[in-house]
Amino acid sequence: MTFAYELLPIGRLDRLGFWWRHLLVLPPALFVCIAADQLLGRPLGLAAAFATTLFLVSAWGRRLHDRGRSAAWLLAAAVPVLGALFLTVECGLLGARDGADRYGAPPGRASDYVGV
């Protein structure tokens, strides 16, 4: 897995990986956004904010894929309170759908060469 993969909403992401990204990666990313904006100027702050936004869209989109939904469901965040509540329950609290779907095999459950 490369860094560029973290910025693309391709594949699936299990619930544990979703929460680890929010606990370990998001706080430093937000710090870099604020520090870049205040110390280095608005253009670099916007670049950091753009990269953080790509990261978040990727994590939430891949988590929605694991739930069997399209990343287009992220548009639910446009509905003020209910959209955010729906996405939090859907992505953060509910488990994965079993079996492979159009987004690939469930994370961590890829079959080996024997096909088990």
ZATI-114346 format. One record per residue: chain; x, y, z of N, C-alpha, C in turn; residue number from 1. Coordinates in nm, 4 decimals, m for minus. Layout:
! residues N
{rose = A&nx = X&ny = Y&nz = Z&cax = X&cay = Y&caz = Z&cx = X&cy = Y&cz = Z&doti = NUM}
...
! end
This chain:
! residues 116
{rose = A&nx = 0.0849&ny = m0.1173&nz = 0.0000&cax = 0.0000&cay = 0.0000&caz = 0.0000&cx = 0.0894&cy = 0.1236&cz = 0.0000&doti = 1}
{rose = A&nx = 0.0605&ny = 0.2134&nz = m0.0889&cax = 0.1395&cay = 0.3357&caz = m0.0986&cx = 0.0610&cy = 0.4536&cz = m0.0442&doti = 2}
{rose = A&nx = 0.1321&ny = 0.5648&nz = m0.0306&cax = 0.0673&cay = 0.6860&caz = 0.0189&cx = m0.0421&cy = 0.7327&cz = m0.0764&doti = 3}
{rose = A&nx = m0.0195&ny = 0.7189&nz = m0.2077&cax = m0.1200&cay = 0.7623&caz = m0.3051&cx = m0.2494&cy = 0.6833&cz = m0.2889&doti = 4}
{rose = A&nx = m0.2403&ny = 0.5569&nz = m0.2474&cax = m0.3596&cay = 0.4749&caz = m0.2257&cx = m0.4471&cy = 0.5343&cz = m0.1156&doti = 5}
{rose = A&nx = m0.3862&ny = 0.5993&nz = m0.0196&cax = m0.4619&cay = 0.6609&caz = 0.0901&cx = m0.5442&cy = 0.7803&cz = 0.0426&doti = 6}
{rose = A&nx = m0.5150&ny = 0.8334&nz = m0.0746&cax = m0.5871&cay = 0.9494&caz = m0.1256&cx = m0.6891&cy = 0.9125&cz = m0.2331&doti = 7}
{rose = A&nx = m0.7050&ny = 0.7832&nz = m0.2623&cax = m0.7993&cay = 0.7389&caz = m0.3646&cx = m0.9105&cy = 0.6567&cz = m0.3012&doti = 8}
{rose = A&nx = m1.0361&ny = 0.6861&nz = m0.3335&cax = m1.1471&cay = 0.6081&caz = m0.2772&cx = m1.1698&cy = 0.4792&cz = m0.3554&doti = 9}
{rose = A&nx = m1.0688&ny = 0.3927&nz = m0.3576&cax = m1.0748&cay = 0.2672&caz = m0.4318&cx = m1.0615&cy = 0.1523&cz = m0.3326&doti = 10}
{rose = A&nx = m1.1457&ny = 0.0531&nz = m0.3471&cax = m1.1383&cay = m0.0640&caz = m0.2612&cx = m1.2241&cy = m0.0496&cz = m0.1373&doti = 11}
{rose = A&nx = m1.1887&ny = m0.1285&nz = m0.0353&cax = m1.2674&cay = m0.1329&caz = 0.0868&cx = m1.1782&cy = m0.1078&cz = 0.2069&doti = 12}
{rose = A&nx = m1.2392&ny = m0.0629&nz = 0.3159&cax = m1.1671&cay = m0.0330&caz = 0.4388&cx = m1.2510&cy = m0.0825&cz = 0.5557&doti = 13}
{rose = A&nx = m1.1916&ny = m0.1678&nz = 0.6398&cax = m1.2684&cay = m0.2195&caz = 0.7524&cx = m1.2831&cy = m0.1135&cz = 0.8614&doti = 14}
{rose = A&nx = m1.3700&ny = m0.1422&nz = 0.9574&cax = m1.4019&cay = m0.0444&caz = 1.0616&cx = m1.2800&cy = m0.0084&cz = 1.1460&doti = 15}
{rose = A&nx = m1.1972&ny = m0.1077&nz = 1.1787&cax = m1.0780&cay = m0.0811&caz = 1.2584&cx = m0.9812&cy = 0.0102&cz = 1.1833&doti = 16}
{rose = A&nx = m0.9580&ny = m0.0163&nz = 1.0558&cax = m0.8712&cay = 0.0702&caz = 0.9759&cx = m0.9259&cy = 0.2114&cz = 0.9631&doti = 17}
{rose = A&nx = m1.0569&ny = 0.2210&nz = 0.9543&cax = m1.1228&cay = 0.3513&caz = 0.9469&cx = m1.0951&cy = 0.4325&cz = 1.0730&doti = 18}
{rose = A&nx = m1.1134&ny = 0.3697&nz = 1.1907&cax = m1.0927&cay = 0.4419&caz = 1.3159&cx = m0.9453&cy = 0.4705&cz = 1.3416&doti = 19}
{rose = A&nx = m0.8547&ny = 0.3786&nz = 1.3036&cax = m0.7110&cay = 0.4047&caz = 1.3210&cx = m0.6681&cy = 0.5262&cz = 1.2395&doti = 20}
{rose = A&nx = m0.7206&ny = 0.5380&nz = 1.1178&cax = m0.6856&cay = 0.6534&caz = 1.0354&cx = m0.7344&cy = 0.7834&cz = 1.1000&doti = 21}
{rose = A&nx = m0.8506&ny = 0.7785&nz = 1.1623&cax = m0.9028&cay = 0.8991&caz = 1.2263&cx = m0.8307&cy = 0.9320&cz = 1.3567&doti = 22}
{rose = A&nx = m0.7818&ny = 0.8329&nz = 1.4264&cax = m0.7131&cay = 0.8566&caz = 1.5529&cx = m0.5651&cy = 0.8890&cz = 1.5357&doti = 23}
{rose = A&nx = m0.5000&ny = 0.8295&nz = 1.4354&cax = m0.3552&cay = 0.8468&caz = 1.4203&cx = m0.3134&cy = 0.9448&cz = 1.3110&doti = 24}
{rose = A&nx = m0.3888&ny = 0.9527&nz = 1.2050&cax = m0.3483&cay = 1.0358&caz = 1.0911&cx = m0.4173&cy = 1.1714&cz = 1.0912&doti = 25}
{rose = A&nx = m0.5440&ny = 1.1745&nz = 1.1256&cax = m0.6190&cay = 1.3002&caz = 1.1157&cx = m0.5691&cy = 1.4105&cz = 1.2090&doti = 26}
{rose = A&nx = m0.5397&ny = 1.3864&nz = 1.3374&cax = m0.4916&cay = 1.4974&caz = 1.4214&cx = m0.3628&cy = 1.5628&cz = 1.3696&doti = 27}
{rose = A&nx = m0.2582&ny = 1.4854&nz = 1.3312&cax = m0.1405&cay = 1.5527&caz = 1.2755&cx = m0.1700&cy = 1.6253&cz = 1.1437&doti = 28}
{rose = A&nx = m0.2605&ny = 1.5690&nz = 1.0634&cax = m0.2948&cay = 1.6349&caz = 0.9365&cx = m0.3628&cy = 1.7693&cz = 0.9624&doti = 29}
{rose = A&nx = m0.4519&ny = 1.7737&nz = 1.0593&cax = m0.5164&cay = 1.9009&caz = 1.0926&cx = m0.4159&cy = 2.0006&cz = 1.1500&doti = 30}
{rose = A&nx = m0.3218&ny = 1.9517&nz = 1.2291&cax = m0.2156&cay = 2.0385&caz = 1.2818&cx = m0.1329&cy = 2.0970&cz = 1.1672&doti = 31}
{rose = A&nx = m0.0986&ny = 2.0148&nz = 1.0698&cax = m0.0206&cay = 2.0629&caz = 0.9552&cx = m0.1008&cy = 2.1665&cz = 0.8772&doti = 32}
{rose = A&nx = m0.2312&ny = 2.1449&nz = 0.8630&cax = m0.3151&cay = 2.2431&caz = 0.7923&cx = m0.3103&cy = 2.3793&cz = 0.8609&doti = 33}
{rose = A&nx = m0.3275&ny = 2.3790&nz = 0.9916&cax = m0.3279&cay = 2.5058&caz = 1.0658&cx = m0.1898&cy = 2.5693&cz = 1.0662&doti = 34}
{rose = A&nx = m0.0867&ny = 2.4889&nz = 1.0926&cax = 0.0494&cay = 2.5429&caz = 1.0975&cx = 0.0933&cy = 2.5955&cz = 0.9617&doti = 35}
{rose = A&nx = 0.0618&ny = 2.5232&nz = 0.8552&cax = 0.1013&cay = 2.5692&caz = 0.7217&cx = 0.0321&cy = 2.6997&cz = 0.6878&doti = 36}
{rose = A&nx = m0.0940&ny = 2.7123&nz = 0.7251&cax = m0.1676&cay = 2.8343&caz = 0.6955&cx = m0.1117&cy = 2.9535&cz = 0.7731&doti = 37}
{rose = A&nx = m0.0799&ny = 2.9330&nz = 0.8996&cax = m0.0347&cay = 3.0447&caz = 0.9828&cx = 0.1131&cy = 3.0766&cz = 0.9645&doti = 38}
{rose = A&nx = 0.1951&ny = 2.9763&nz = 0.9433&cax = 0.3393&cay = 3.0000&caz = 0.9353&cx = 0.3904&cy = 3.0208&cz = 0.7928&doti = 39}
{rose = A&nx = 0.3330&ny = 2.9487&nz = 0.6985&cax = 0.3864&cay = 2.9521&caz = 0.5621&cx = 0.2986&cy = 3.0271&cz = 0.4635&doti = 40}
{rose = A&nx = 0.1782&ny = 3.0593&nz = 0.5023&cax = 0.0911&cay = 3.1371&caz = 0.4149&cx = m0.0282&cy = 3.0585&cz = 0.3631&doti = 41}
{rose = A&nx = m0.1212&ny = 3.1326&nz = 0.3104&cax = m0.2479&cay = 3.0765&caz = 0.2652&cx = m0.2339&cy = 2.9702&cz = 0.1562&doti = 42}
{rose = A&nx = m0.1499&ny = 2.9881&nz = 0.0532&cax = m0.1433&cay = 2.8852&caz = m0.0514&cx = m0.1000&cy = 2.7478&cz = 0.0017&doti = 43}
{rose = A&nx = m0.0014&ny = 2.7437&nz = 0.0888&cax = 0.0408&cay = 2.6144&caz = 0.1433&cx = m0.0614&cy = 2.5592&cz = 0.2416&doti = 44}
{rose = A&nx = m0.1297&ny = 2.6464&nz = 0.3112&cax = m0.2377&cay = 2.6019&caz = 0.3993&cx = m0.3514&cy = 2.5394&cz = 0.3206&doti = 45}
{rose = A&nx = m0.3840&ny = 2.5991&nz = 0.2062&cax = m0.4882&cay = 2.5425&caz = 0.1208&cx = m0.4449&cy = 2.4096&cz = 0.0612&doti = 46}
{rose = A&nx = m0.3189&ny = 2.3971&nz = 0.0255&cax = m0.2679&cay = 2.2696&caz = m0.0278&cx = m0.2768&cy = 2.1601&cz = 0.0782&doti = 47}
{rose = A&nx = m0.2419&ny = 2.1923&nz = 0.2017&cax = m0.2518&cay = 2.0942&caz = 0.3100&cx = m0.3979&cy = 2.0592&cz = 0.3371&doti = 48}
{rose = A&nx = m0.4853&ny = 2.1560&nz = 0.3331&cax = m0.6278&cay = 2.1304&caz = 0.3544&cx = m0.6848&cy = 2.0441&cz = 0.2418&doti = 49}
{rose = A&nx = m0.6400&ny = 2.0671&nz = 0.1199&cax = m0.6843&cay = 1.9868&caz = 0.0060&cx = m0.6396&cy = 1.8415&cz = 0.0219&doti = 50}
{rose = A&nx = m0.5138&ny = 1.8197&nz = 0.0613&cax = m0.4639&cay = 1.6835&caz = 0.0823&cx = m0.5395&cy = 1.6144&cz = 0.1957&doti = 51}
{rose = A&nx = m0.5699&ny = 1.6871&nz = 0.3021&cax = m0.6459&cay = 1.6296&caz = 0.4129&cx = m0.7873&cy = 1.5948&cz = 0.3691&doti = 52}
{rose = A&nx = m0.8479&ny = 1.6793&nz = 0.2867&cax = m0.9814&cay = 1.6511&caz = 0.2350&cx = m0.9807&cy = 1.5267&cz = 0.1472&doti = 53}
{rose = A&nx = m0.8796&ny = 1.5130&nz = 0.0613&cax = m0.8683&cay = 1.3921&caz = m0.0205&cx = m0.8548&cy = 1.2681&cz = 0.0671&doti = 54}
{rose = A&nx = m0.7748&ny = 1.2778&nz = 0.1718&cax = m0.7585&cay = 1.1663&caz = 0.2644&cx = m0.8915&cy = 1.1274&cz = 0.3281&doti = 55}
{rose = A&nx = m0.9682&ny = 1.2257&nz = 0.3745&cax = m1.0959&cay = 1.1977&caz = 0.4401&cx = m1.1990&cy = 1.1392&cz = 0.3431&doti = 56}
{rose = A&nx = m1.2056&ny = 1.1941&nz = 0.2229&cax = m1.2986&cay = 1.1409&caz = 0.1230&cx = m1.2611&cy = 0.9970&cz = 0.0899&doti = 57}
{rose = A&nx = m1.1316&ny = 0.9689&nz = 0.0811&cax = m1.0860&cay = 0.8333&caz = 0.0530&cx = m1.1235&cy = 0.7383&cz = 0.1658&doti = 58}
{rose = A&nx = m1.0967&ny = 0.7759&nz = 0.2899&cax = m1.1258&cay = 0.6880&caz = 0.4033&cx = m1.2762&cy = 0.6632&cz = 0.4156&doti = 59}
{rose = A&nx = m1.3555&ny = 0.7684&nz = 0.4080&cax = m1.5007&cay = 0.7525&caz = 0.4212&cx = m1.5573&cy = 0.6789&cz = 0.3004&doti = 60}
{rose = A&nx = m1.5063&ny = 0.7073&nz = 0.1808&cax = m1.5547&cay = 0.6382&caz = 0.0609&cx = m1.5236&cy = 0.4895&cz = 0.0642&doti = 61}
{rose = A&nx = m1.4009&ny = 0.4533&nz = 0.1033&cax = m1.3659&cay = 0.3121&caz = 0.1119&cx = m1.4439&cy = 0.2421&cz = 0.2222&doti = 62}
{rose = A&nx = m1.4734&ny = 0.3129&nz = 0.3304&cax = m1.5549&cay = 0.2537&caz = 0.4371&cx = m1.6978&cy = 0.2313&cz = 0.3885&doti = 63}
{rose = A&nx = m1.7516&ny = 0.3253&nz = 0.3106&cax = m1.8847&cay = 0.3065&caz = 0.2527&cx = m1.8839&cy = 0.1876&cz = 0.1566&doti = 64}
{rose = A&nx = m1.7745&ny = 0.1696&nz = 0.0826&cax = m1.7635&cay = 0.0531&caz = m0.0055&cx = m1.7697&cy = m0.0754&cz = 0.0761&doti = 65}
{rose = A&nx = m1.7060&ny = m0.0768&nz = 0.1926&cax = m1.7086&cay = m0.1953&caz = 0.2777&cx = m1.8499&cy = m0.2235&cz = 0.3280&doti = 66}
{rose = A&nx = m1.9304&ny = m0.1216&nz = 0.3378&cax = m2.0702&cay = m0.1374&caz = 0.3787&cx = m2.1605&cy = m0.1679&cz = 0.2606&doti = 67}
{rose = A&nx = m2.1040&ny = m0.1759&nz = 0.1384&cax = m2.1829&cay = m0.2086&caz = 0.0201&cx = m2.2501&cy = m0.0881&cz = m0.0436&doti = 68}
{rose = A&nx = m2.2040&ny = 0.0305&nz = m0.0127&cax = m2.2621&cay = 0.1534&caz = m0.0674&cx = m2.1599&cy = 0.2266&cz = m0.1536&doti = 69}
{rose = A&nx = m2.2096&ny = 0.3112&nz = m0.2398&cax = m2.1241&cay = 0.3932&caz = m0.3247&cx = m2.0684&cy = 0.5106&cz = m0.2446&doti = 70}
{rose = A&nx = m1.9532&ny = 0.5610&nz = m0.2865&cax = m1.8956&cay = 0.6786&caz = m0.2213&cx = m1.9823&cy = 0.8023&cz = m0.2436&doti = 71}
{rose = A&nx = m2.0755&ny = 0.7957&nz = m0.3372&cax = m2.1675&cay = 0.9076&caz = m0.3595&cx = m2.2548&cy = 0.9343&cz = m0.2365&doti = 72}
{rose = A&nx = m2.2646&ny = 0.8371&nz = m0.1467&cax = m2.3398&cay = 0.8570&caz = m0.0229&cx = m2.2750&cy = 0.9622&cz = 0.0650&doti = 73}
{rose = A&nx = m2.1515&ny = 1.0014&nz = 0.0366&cax = m2.0875&cay = 1.1099&caz = 0.1117&cx = m2.1620&cy = 1.2412&cz = 0.0945&doti = 74}
{rose = A&nx = m2.2405&ny = 1.2523&nz = m0.0114&cax = m2.3204&cay = 1.3731&caz = m0.0321&cx = m2.4272&cy = 1.3893&cz = 0.0760&doti = 75}
{rose = A&nx = m2.4519&ny = 1.2838&nz = 0.1529&cax = m2.5467&cay = 1.2948&caz = 0.2648&cx = m2.4980&cy = 1.3957&cz = 0.3674&doti = 76}
{rose = A&nx = m2.3682&ny = 1.4227&nz = 0.3696&cax = m2.3143&cay = 1.5215&caz = 0.4639&cx = m2.3680&cy = 1.6617&cz = 0.4352&doti = 77}
{rose = A&nx = m2.4256&ny = 1.6826&nz = 0.3176&cax = m2.4828&cay = 1.8130&caz = 0.2846&cx = m2.6117&cy = 1.8392&cz = 0.3635&doti = 78}
{rose = A&nx = m2.6756&ny = 1.7338&nz = 0.4124&cax = m2.7939&cay = 1.7505&caz = 0.4973&cx = m2.7429&cy = 1.7803&cz = 0.6377&doti = 79}
{rose = A&nx = m2.7751&ny = 1.8967&nz = 0.6950&cax = m2.7070&cay = 1.9459&caz = 0.8142&cx = m2.6816&cy = 1.8482&cz = 0.9276&doti = 80}
{rose = A&nx = m2.7772&ny = 1.7981&nz = 0.9950&cax = m2.7501&cay = 1.7134&caz = 1.1116&cx = m2.7733&cy = 1.5663&cz = 1.0782&doti = 81}
{rose = A&nx = m2.8810&ny = 1.5374&nz = 1.0112&cax = m2.9161&cay = 1.3988&caz = 0.9820&cx = m2.8137&cy = 1.3310&cz = 0.8905&doti = 82}
{rose = A&nx = m2.7568&ny = 1.4048&nz = 0.7959&cax = m2.6570&cay = 1.3462&caz = 0.7063&cx = m2.5317&cy = 1.3040&cz = 0.7800&doti = 83}
{rose = A&nx = m2.4833&ny = 1.3896&nz = 0.8697&cax = m2.3645&cay = 1.3557&caz = 0.9477&cx = m2.3939&cy = 1.2400&cz = 1.0426&doti = 84}
{rose = A&nx = m2.5114&ny = 1.2391&nz = 1.1018&cax = m2.5499&cay = 1.1304&caz = 1.1913&cx = m2.5585&cy = 0.9982&cz = 1.1146&doti = 85}
{rose = A&nx = m2.6200&ny = 1.0011&nz = 0.9977&cax = m2.6303&cay = 0.8810&caz = 0.9150&cx = m2.4923&cy = 0.8267&cz = 0.8789&doti = 86}
{rose = A&nx = m2.4026&ny = 0.9142&nz = 0.8328&cax = m2.2694&cay = 0.8692&caz = 0.7928&cx = m2.1892&cy = 0.8171&cz = 0.9116&doti = 87}
{rose = A&nx = m2.2049&ny = 0.8783&nz = 1.0275&cax = m2.1334&cay = 0.8309&caz = 1.1460&cx = m2.1800&cy = 0.6919&cz = 1.1853&doti = 88}
{rose = A&nx = m2.3097&ny = 0.6683&nz = 1.1836&cax = m2.3616&cay = 0.5359&caz = 1.2172&cx = m2.3214&cy = 0.4352&cz = 1.1098&doti = 89}
{rose = A&nx = m2.3390&ny = 0.4709&nz = 0.9852&cax = m2.3113&cay = 0.3801&caz = 0.8737&cx = m2.1636&cy = 0.3414&cz = 0.8660&doti = 90}
{rose = A&nx = m2.0758&ny = 0.4384&nz = 0.8800&cax = m1.9327&cay = 0.4125&caz = 0.8624&cx = m1.8623&cy = 0.3753&cz = 0.9919&doti = 91}
{rose = A&nx = m1.8994&ny = 0.4362&nz = 1.1012&cax = m1.8236&cay = 0.4183&caz = 1.2236&cx = m1.8741&cy = 0.3106&cz = 1.3172&doti = 92}
{rose = A&nx = m2.0008&ny = 0.2758&nz = 1.3075&cax = m2.0568&cay = 0.1843&caz = 1.4054&cx = m2.0985&cy = 0.0492&cz = 1.3497&doti = 93}
{rose = A&nx = m2.1442&ny = 0.0445&nz = 1.2260&cax = m2.1924&cay = m0.0809&caz = 1.1688&cx = m2.0789&cy = m0.1617&cz = 1.1086&doti = 94}
{rose = A&nx = m2.0925&ny = m0.2926&nz = 1.1101&cax = m1.9894&cay = m0.3821&caz = 1.0573&cx = m1.9948&cy = m0.3935&cz = 0.9062&doti = 95}
{rose = A&nx = m1.9005&ny = m0.4700&nz = 0.8534&cax = m1.8889&cay = m0.4874&caz = 0.7090&cx = m1.9947&cy = m0.5841&cz = 0.6576&doti = 96}
{rose = A&nx = m2.0224&ny = m0.5730&nz = 0.5299&cax = m2.1088&cay = m0.6699&caz = 0.4644&cx = m2.0229&cy = m0.7901&cz = 0.4284&doti = 97}
{rose = A&nx = m2.0770&ny = m0.9081&nz = 0.4412&cax = m2.0014&cay = m1.0293&caz = 0.4126&cx = m1.9896&cy = m1.0524&cz = 0.2624&doti = 98}
{rose = A&nx = m1.8784&ny = m1.1143&nz = 0.2250&cax = m1.8579&cay = m1.1544&caz = 0.0873&cx = m1.8052&cy = m1.0433&cz = m0.0004&doti = 99}
{rose = A&nx = m1.7536&ny = m1.0836&nz = m0.1142&cax = m1.7009&cay = m0.9875&caz = m0.2112&cx = m1.8173&cy = m0.9192&cz = m0.2824&doti = 100}
{rose = A&nx = m1.7963&ny = m0.7964&nz = m0.3209&cax = m1.8947&cay = m0.7237&caz = m0.3984&cx = m1.8224&cy = m0.6483&cz = m0.5094&doti = 101}
{rose = A&nx = m1.8884&ny = m0.5535&nz = m0.5695&cax = m1.8266&cay = m0.4825&caz = m0.6817&cx = m1.7064&cy = m0.3983&cz = m0.6403&doti = 102}
{rose = A&nx = m1.6840&ny = m0.3811&nz = m0.5098&cax = m1.5708&cay = m0.3036&caz = m0.4601&cx = m1.4531&cy = m0.3915&cz = m0.4191&doti = 103}
{rose = A&nx = m1.4667&ny = m0.5231&nz = m0.4320&cax = m1.3575&cay = m0.6134&caz = m0.4006&cx = m1.3887&cy = m0.7019&cz = m0.2814&doti = 104}
{rose = A&nx = m1.2870&ny = m0.7795&nz = m0.2418&cax = m1.3019&cay = m0.8705&caz = m0.1282&cx = m1.2960&cy = m0.7912&cz = 0.0020&doti = 105}
{rose = A&nx = m1.3582&ny = m0.8423&nz = 0.1071&cax = m1.3490&cay = m0.7745&caz = 0.2369&cx = m1.2040&cy = m0.7623&cz = 0.2822&doti = 106}
{rose = A&nx = m1.1653&ny = m0.6519&nz = 0.3443&cax = m1.0272&cay = m0.6346&caz = 0.3879&cx = m0.9884&cy = m0.7361&cz = 0.4936&doti = 107}
{rose = A&nx = m0.8656&ny = m0.7869&nz = 0.4817&cax = m0.8148&cay = m0.8810&caz = 0.5797&cx = m0.8661&cy = m1.0215&cz = 0.5635&doti = 108}
{rose = A&nx = m0.9478&ny = m1.0443&nz = 0.4635&cax = m1.0034&cay = m1.1773&caz = 0.4427&cx = m0.9751&cy = m1.2288&cz = 0.3018&doti = 109}
{rose = A&nx = m0.8673&ny = m1.1826&nz = 0.2419&cax = m0.8342&cay = m1.2254&caz = 0.1065&cx = m0.7921&cy = m1.3725&cz = 0.1103&doti = 110}
{rose = A&nx = m0.8339&ny = m1.4470&nz = 0.0108&cax = m0.8009&cay = m1.5889&caz = 0.0077&cx = m0.6557&cy = m1.6091&cz = m0.0313&doti = 111}
{rose = A&nx = m0.5970&ny = m1.7182&nz = 0.0163&cax = m0.4590&cay = m1.7471&caz = m0.0170&cx = m0.4545&cy = m1.8325&cz = m0.1438&doti = 112}
{rose = A&nx = m0.3362&ny = m1.8865&nz = m0.1744&cax = m0.3196&cay = m1.9610&caz = m0.2981&cx = m0.3989&cy = m2.0913&cz = m0.3003&doti = 113}
{rose = A&nx = m0.4394&ny = m2.1418&nz = m0.1861&cax = m0.5161&cay = m2.2647&caz = m0.1807&cx = m0.6639&cy = m2.2360&cz = m0.2071&doti = 114}
{rose = A&nx = m0.7039&ny = m2.1127&nz = m0.1890&cax = m0.8420&cay = m2.0739&caz = m0.2126&cx = m0.9297&cy = m2.0875&cz = m0.0905&doti = 115}
{rose = A&nx = m0.8694&ny = m2.0883&nz = 0.0263&cax = m0.9454&cay = m2.1003&caz = 0.1501&cx = m1.0039&cy = m1.9676&cz = 0.1878&doti = 116}
! end
